[in-house]
Amino acid sequence: MPVQRPSAREFLSSSQKSLNVQAELKKKVETLEAEREQLRQKLERAVGSQSIREGIEIPIAQIKRRPYQSRREKDPVAHAELVESIRLYGFRGSIWVQRLTDSSVRLIAGESRLEAAIEAGLSTIKVDIVETDDVTAVKLSRIENARRRNLNELDDTKELLYLLSLTLELNETEVIKLLYQMKNAAEAKAAPIPSDQEQAIQHVFREVAPDISWQSFVSVRLRLLNLPEDVLAMYNTGQLAYTKALAIAQVEDEKCRERLLKLTIEEGWSVETLKTQIKQLVANPEQTLSPQTKAHPIIAGLEKIEARIQAVNFQKANKMSPVEHQNLLMTLERMEKFLQTKRTELSGLE
């Protein structure tokens, strides 16, 4: 039986796709290099160039992980692309590590990039070694985190708690207790905490989390520490926004929570719709949870994309690096062209 060979058109099409993929990966490498330079400048401003040893190659196995993680979930597509770019072009990103008192090193920033390098098969990697204390190391981690999108609020909460623990020289349980007392004191429900501790707490939030008030942190963020396992699992995979996770966590009945989780994800319920459904469920636990009208999956998917685009505002875009801002504009332009093509394709439908 003769061997089927691809036609010239198929061969050229496949070759062009391969070239396009390589061109995209090359762009990502250039982006990583530009980001590395920006991060290096931020690092120097934070600790001074004399405290940094740049581009030191060390075995990955020697890098200790932090006592907390600042991000669990990751975009699988972006992660796969990063792994492939490392395989093709080598590691071009930025890894910061802290030199500890026993001369070992511990990761400050670059956990996702480090995991991609491991998956790409690297056994050694170039890092920037920083001579600094534990408190400054956490602050540096937050400098790097600020440029990342979709940061897990729970892990960010744990990072702030860890920083407060170091600053106040208390364990996490004692810090949480102190924060609740501080909140109750502000509401005239408890005695005030020592003024030096209150000032230290407020200083931490002003310095490293200016977009989160300590009051909101106590009232909202700390509740994330007590999410039920089923809700936590969906939240950590990025399928559930933290505001929805907190709403569902209030439902104690496991079967009801399971129904709410399933429908919230499948139907793409807004927080308002979810809260309405919870109220109805509390009033009548046996009722059928379902919207009056169910959008077609394609329409529901597009509405989710629309909601995510609407969430992009000037304040968020203004926090991006110049490279990220340029990528955002290019992405929006690409989507606009793609939508125009789809409208043309579908224009003949009645």
PALO-114282 format. One record per residue (C-alpha): x, y, z. Coordinates in Angstrom, 1 decimal, always signed. Layout:
[node [X,Y,Z]]
...
! end
This chain:
[node [+0.0,+0.0,+0.0]]
[node [+1.6,+3.3,-1.0]]
[node [+2.6,+5.7,+1.8]]
[node [+0.4,+8.8,+2.0]]
[node [+2.6,+11.9,+1.8]]
[node [+1.4,+15.4,+2.6]]
[node [+0.6,+17.6,-0.3]]
[node [+2.9,+20.7,-1.0]]
[node [+0.1,+22.9,+0.4]]
[node [-0.2,+20.9,+3.6]]
[node [+3.6,+20.8,+4.0]]
[node [+3.9,+24.6,+3.6]]
[node [+0.9,+25.2,+5.9]]
[node [+2.5,+23.0,+8.6]]
[node [+5.9,+24.7,+8.1]]
[node [+4.3,+28.1,+8.4]]
[node [+2.5,+27.1,+11.6]]
[node [+5.8,+26.0,+13.0]]
[node [+7.5,+29.2,+12.1]]
[node [+4.6,+31.2,+13.6]]
[node [+4.9,+29.2,+16.9]]
[node [+8.6,+29.8,+17.0]]
[node [+8.1,+33.6,+16.3]]
[node [+5.6,+33.8,+19.2]]
[node [+8.0,+32.0,+21.5]]
[node [+10.8,+34.3,+20.5]]
[node [+8.6,+37.3,+21.3]]
[node [+8.0,+35.8,+24.7]]
[node [+11.7,+35.4,+25.3]]
[node [+12.2,+39.0,+24.4]]
[node [+9.4,+40.0,+26.8]]
[node [+11.1,+37.9,+29.6]]
[node [+14.4,+39.6,+29.0]]
[node [+12.8,+43.1,+29.1]]
[node [+10.9,+42.1,+32.3]]
[node [+14.2,+40.8,+33.8]]
[node [+15.9,+44.1,+33.2]]
[node [+13.0,+46.0,+34.8]]
[node [+13.0,+43.7,+37.8]]
[node [+16.8,+44.0,+38.2]]
[node [+16.4,+47.8,+38.4]]
[node [+13.6,+47.5,+41.0]]
[node [+15.8,+45.1,+43.0]]
[node [+18.8,+47.5,+43.0]]
[node [+16.6,+50.4,+44.1]]
[node [+15.2,+48.2,+47.0]]
[node [+18.5,+46.8,+48.4]]
[node [+21.3,+48.5,+46.6]]
[node [+23.6,+46.9,+43.9]]
[node [+26.2,+46.0,+46.5]]
[node [+23.8,+43.6,+48.1]]
[node [+23.2,+41.6,+44.9]]
[node [+25.3,+39.0,+43.0]]
[node [+23.7,+38.7,+39.6]]
[node [+23.6,+35.7,+37.3]]
[node [+25.1,+33.1,+39.6]]
[node [+24.5,+29.6,+38.3]]
[node [+23.5,+27.1,+41.0]]
[node [+21.9,+23.6,+41.2]]
[node [+18.1,+24.0,+41.4]]
[node [+18.0,+21.3,+44.1]]
[node [+19.9,+23.7,+46.4]]
[node [+17.1,+26.3,+46.3]]
[node [+14.9,+26.2,+49.4]]
[node [+11.3,+27.1,+49.0]]
[node [+9.7,+29.9,+51.1]]
[node [+7.7,+29.0,+54.2]]
[node [+4.6,+30.2,+52.3]]
[node [+3.5,+30.2,+48.7]]
[node [+2.3,+33.4,+47.0]]
[node [+0.5,+31.6,+44.1]]
[node [-0.8,+28.1,+43.7]]
[node [-2.8,+28.1,+40.5]]
[node [-1.3,+28.9,+37.1]]
[node [-2.5,+29.4,+33.6]]
[node [-1.8,+26.0,+32.0]]
[node [-1.4,+27.5,+28.5]]
[node [+1.0,+30.2,+29.6]]
[node [+2.9,+27.7,+31.7]]
[node [+3.3,+25.3,+28.8]]
[node [+4.5,+28.1,+26.5]]
[node [+7.0,+29.2,+29.1]]
[node [+8.3,+25.6,+29.4]]
[node [+8.7,+25.3,+25.6]]
[node [+10.5,+28.7,+25.3]]
[node [+13.0,+27.5,+28.0]]
[node [+13.6,+24.3,+26.1]]
[node [+14.2,+26.1,+22.8]]
[node [+16.1,+29.2,+24.0]]
[node [+17.2,+28.5,+27.5]]
[node [+16.1,+30.3,+30.7]]
[node [+15.9,+34.0,+30.3]]
[node [+13.7,+35.0,+33.2]]
[node [+14.6,+36.3,+36.7]]
[node [+14.9,+34.3,+39.9]]
[node [+15.7,+36.0,+43.2]]
[node [+17.1,+34.1,+46.1]]
[node [+18.0,+35.1,+49.6]]
[node [+21.3,+34.1,+51.2]]
[node [+20.5,+32.6,+54.6]]
[node [+22.8,+32.7,+57.7]]
[node [+23.9,+29.1,+57.0]]
[node [+25.0,+30.1,+53.5]]
[node [+22.1,+28.2,+51.9]]
[node [+19.7,+30.1,+49.6]]
[node [+15.9,+30.5,+49.7]]
[node [+13.6,+31.6,+47.0]]
[node [+12.3,+35.2,+47.1]]
[node [+10.6,+35.5,+43.7]]
[node [+10.2,+33.5,+40.6]]
[node [+8.4,+30.4,+41.8]]
[node [+6.4,+29.9,+38.5]]
[node [+9.5,+30.4,+36.4]]
[node [+11.5,+28.0,+38.6]]
[node [+8.8,+25.3,+38.2]]
[node [+8.8,+25.8,+34.4]]
[node [+12.6,+25.4,+34.4]]
[node [+12.4,+22.2,+36.3]]
[node [+9.7,+20.9,+33.9]]
[node [+11.9,+21.9,+31.0]]
[node [+14.6,+19.6,+32.3]]
[node [+17.1,+22.1,+33.8]]
[node [+19.1,+21.0,+36.7]]
[node [+21.0,+24.3,+37.2]]
[node [+19.8,+27.9,+36.8]]
[node [+21.1,+31.4,+37.0]]
[node [+19.8,+33.4,+39.9]]
[node [+20.3,+36.8,+41.6]]
[node [+21.6,+36.2,+45.1]]
[node [+20.4,+38.9,+47.5]]
[node [+22.0,+39.6,+50.9]]
[node [+19.0,+40.7,+53.0]]
[node [+16.9,+40.0,+56.1]]
[node [+13.6,+38.0,+56.1]]
[node [+11.3,+41.0,+56.3]]
[node [+12.9,+42.7,+53.3]]
[node [+12.8,+39.4,+51.4]]
[node [+9.0,+39.2,+51.8]]
[node [+8.8,+42.8,+50.7]]
[node [+10.9,+42.0,+47.6]]
[node [+8.5,+39.1,+46.9]]
[node [+5.6,+41.5,+46.9]]
[node [+7.4,+43.9,+44.5]]
[node [+7.7,+41.0,+42.0]]
[node [+4.1,+39.9,+42.7]]
[node [+2.7,+43.3,+41.9]]
[node [+3.4,+42.9,+38.2]]
[node [+1.6,+39.5,+38.1]]
[node [-2.0,+39.1,+37.2]]
[node [-4.6,+36.8,+38.7]]
[node [-2.8,+36.6,+42.0]]
[node [-4.4,+34.1,+44.4]]
[node [-6.0,+36.3,+47.2]]
[node [-5.7,+33.5,+49.7]]
[node [-1.9,+33.0,+49.1]]
[node [-1.5,+36.8,+49.1]]
[node [-3.3,+36.9,+52.5]]
[node [-0.9,+34.2,+53.8]]
[node [+2.1,+36.2,+52.6]]
[node [+0.9,+39.3,+54.4]]
[node [+0.3,+37.3,+57.6]]
[node [+3.8,+35.9,+57.3]]
[node [+5.2,+39.5,+56.9]]
[node [+3.2,+40.7,+59.9]]
[node [+4.5,+37.7,+61.9]]
[node [+8.1,+38.6,+61.2]]
[node [+7.4,+42.3,+61.9]]
[node [+5.6,+41.8,+65.2]]
[node [+7.6,+38.7,+66.2]]
[node [+4.5,+36.7,+66.8]]
[node [+3.2,+33.5,+65.3]]
[node [+0.4,+33.5,+62.8]]
[node [-2.4,+32.6,+65.3]]
[node [-1.3,+35.5,+67.6]]
[node [-1.2,+37.9,+64.7]]
[node [-4.8,+37.0,+63.6]]
[node [-6.0,+37.4,+67.2]]
[node [-4.3,+40.8,+67.4]]
[node [-5.9,+41.9,+64.1]]
[node [-9.4,+41.0,+65.3]]
[node [-8.8,+42.8,+68.6]]
[node [-7.6,+45.8,+66.6]]
[node [-10.8,+45.7,+64.5]]
[node [-13.0,+45.3,+67.6]]
[node [-11.3,+48.2,+69.3]]
[node [-11.9,+50.4,+66.3]]
[node [-15.6,+49.5,+66.7]]
[node [-15.5,+50.2,+70.4]]
[node [-16.1,+46.5,+71.2]]
[node [-12.7,+45.7,+72.8]]
[node [-9.7,+47.3,+74.5]]
[node [-7.1,+48.8,+72.1]]
[node [-4.0,+46.9,+71.3]]
[node [-0.6,+48.4,+72.2]]
[node [+0.1,+51.5,+70.1]]
[node [+3.5,+50.3,+68.9]]
[node [+1.8,+47.1,+67.5]]
[node [-1.0,+49.1,+65.9]]
[node [+1.5,+51.5,+64.2]]
[node [+3.6,+48.5,+63.0]]
[node [+0.5,+46.9,+61.4]]
[node [-0.7,+50.1,+59.7]]
[node [+2.9,+50.7,+58.4]]
[node [+3.0,+47.2,+56.8]]
[node [-0.2,+47.8,+54.9]]
[node [+0.8,+51.3,+53.8]]
[node [+4.2,+50.1,+52.6]]
[node [+3.4,+46.8,+50.9]]
[node [-0.4,+46.6,+50.4]]
[node [-1.7,+50.1,+49.9]]
[node [-4.7,+48.8,+47.9]]
[node [-5.9,+46.8,+50.9]]
[node [-7.0,+48.5,+54.1]]
[node [-6.3,+46.6,+57.2]]
[node [-10.0,+46.7,+58.1]]
[node [-10.9,+45.0,+54.8]]
[node [-8.1,+42.5,+55.3]]
[node [-9.6,+41.5,+58.7]]
[node [-13.2,+41.5,+57.6]]
[node [-12.8,+39.8,+54.2]]
[node [-9.4,+38.4,+53.5]]
[node [-9.0,+36.5,+56.8]]
[node [-12.3,+34.6,+56.1]]
[node [-10.4,+32.9,+53.2]]
[node [-8.4,+31.0,+55.7]]
[node [-11.5,+29.0,+56.7]]
[node [-12.9,+28.0,+53.3]]
[node [-14.4,+24.5,+53.3]]
[node [-12.3,+22.0,+51.4]]
[node [-14.7,+21.6,+48.4]]
[node [-14.8,+25.4,+48.0]]
[node [-11.1,+25.8,+48.5]]
[node [-10.4,+23.2,+45.8]]
[node [-12.4,+25.1,+43.2]]
[node [-11.0,+28.4,+44.3]]
[node [-7.4,+27.2,+44.0]]
[node [-7.9,+26.0,+40.5]]
[node [-9.1,+29.4,+39.4]]
[node [-12.6,+28.3,+38.7]]
[node [-14.1,+30.4,+41.5]]
[node [-13.5,+34.1,+42.3]]
[node [-12.8,+34.7,+46.0]]
[node [-15.9,+36.8,+46.4]]
[node [-18.0,+33.8,+45.2]]
[node [-16.0,+31.4,+47.3]]
[node [-16.7,+33.5,+50.5]]
[node [-20.5,+33.5,+49.6]]
[node [-20.7,+29.8,+49.1]]
[node [-18.6,+29.1,+52.2]]
[node [-21.4,+30.5,+54.3]]
[node [-23.6,+27.5,+53.4]]
[node [-23.0,+24.8,+56.0]]
[node [-24.8,+21.9,+54.3]]
[node [-22.3,+20.0,+52.2]]
[node [-24.9,+18.8,+49.6]]
[node [-26.2,+22.4,+49.2]]
[node [-22.7,+23.7,+48.8]]
[node [-22.0,+21.1,+46.2]]
[node [-25.1,+22.1,+44.1]]
[node [-24.1,+25.8,+44.4]]
[node [-20.5,+25.1,+43.4]]
[node [-21.6,+23.1,+40.3]]
[node [-24.2,+25.6,+39.1]]
[node [-22.1,+28.7,+39.9]]
[node [-19.3,+27.4,+37.7]]
[node [-21.5,+25.9,+34.9]]
[node [-23.9,+28.8,+34.7]]
[node [-21.3,+31.5,+35.3]]
[node [-23.4,+33.1,+38.0]]
[node [-22.5,+36.6,+39.1]]
[node [-22.0,+37.3,+42.8]]
[node [-25.4,+38.9,+42.9]]
[node [-27.1,+35.9,+41.3]]
[node [-25.3,+33.6,+43.6]]
[node [-26.3,+35.5,+46.8]]
[node [-30.0,+35.5,+45.5]]
[node [-29.8,+31.7,+45.0]]
[node [-28.3,+31.2,+48.5]]
[node [-31.2,+33.2,+50.1]]
[node [-33.7,+31.2,+48.2]]
[node [-32.0,+28.0,+49.2]]
[node [-31.9,+28.9,+52.9]]
[node [-35.7,+29.7,+52.7]]
[node [-36.4,+26.4,+50.8]]
[node [-33.6,+23.8,+51.0]]
[node [-35.5,+21.4,+48.7]]
[node [-35.9,+23.8,+45.8]]
[node [-34.3,+23.3,+42.4]]
[node [-31.4,+25.7,+41.9]]
[node [-31.4,+26.9,+38.3]]
[node [-31.8,+30.3,+36.6]]
[node [-35.1,+31.0,+34.8]]
[node [-33.4,+31.0,+31.5]]
[node [-30.2,+29.2,+30.6]]
[node [-28.0,+30.7,+27.9]]
[node [-26.5,+28.5,+25.2]]
[node [-23.0,+27.4,+26.3]]
[node [-21.4,+29.4,+23.5]]
[node [-23.2,+32.5,+24.5]]
[node [-22.5,+31.9,+28.2]]
[node [-18.8,+31.5,+27.4]]
[node [-18.7,+34.8,+25.4]]
[node [-20.5,+36.5,+28.3]]
[node [-17.7,+35.3,+30.7]]
[node [-15.1,+36.7,+28.3]]
[node [-17.0,+40.0,+28.1]]
[node [-17.1,+40.2,+31.9]]
[node [-13.3,+39.7,+32.1]]
[node [-12.7,+42.4,+29.5]]
[node [-14.9,+44.8,+31.4]]
[node [-12.8,+44.1,+34.5]]
[node [-9.8,+45.6,+32.7]]
[node [-9.8,+49.3,+33.7]]
[node [-7.3,+52.1,+33.8]]
[node [-6.3,+51.5,+37.4]]
[node [-5.4,+47.9,+36.7]]
[node [-3.7,+48.7,+33.4]]
[node [-1.7,+51.5,+35.0]]
[node [-0.1,+49.0,+37.4]]
[node [+1.3,+46.9,+34.4]]
[node [+4.8,+47.2,+33.2]]
[node [+5.3,+49.0,+29.8]]
[node [+5.9,+45.5,+28.2]]
[node [+2.6,+44.2,+29.8]]
[node [+0.7,+47.3,+28.8]]
[node [+1.9,+46.9,+25.2]]
[node [+0.9,+43.2,+25.2]]
[node [-2.5,+44.2,+26.5]]
[node [-3.1,+46.6,+23.6]]
[node [-1.9,+44.1,+21.1]]
[node [-4.1,+41.4,+22.6]]
[node [-7.2,+43.7,+22.4]]
[node [-6.4,+44.6,+18.8]]
[node [-6.0,+40.9,+17.9]]
[node [-9.4,+40.2,+19.6]]
[node [-11.0,+43.0,+17.7]]
[node [-9.8,+41.7,+14.4]]
[node [-10.9,+38.2,+15.3]]
[node [-14.4,+39.3,+16.3]]
[node [-14.7,+41.2,+13.0]]
[node [-13.8,+38.0,+11.1]]
[node [-16.4,+36.0,+13.1]]
[node [-19.1,+38.6,+12.5]]
[node [-18.4,+38.3,+8.8]]
[node [-18.5,+34.5,+8.9]]
[node [-21.8,+34.4,+10.8]]
[node [-23.5,+37.3,+8.9]]
[node [-25.4,+34.9,+6.7]]
[node [-27.2,+33.2,+9.6]]
[node [-30.8,+34.1,+10.1]]
! end
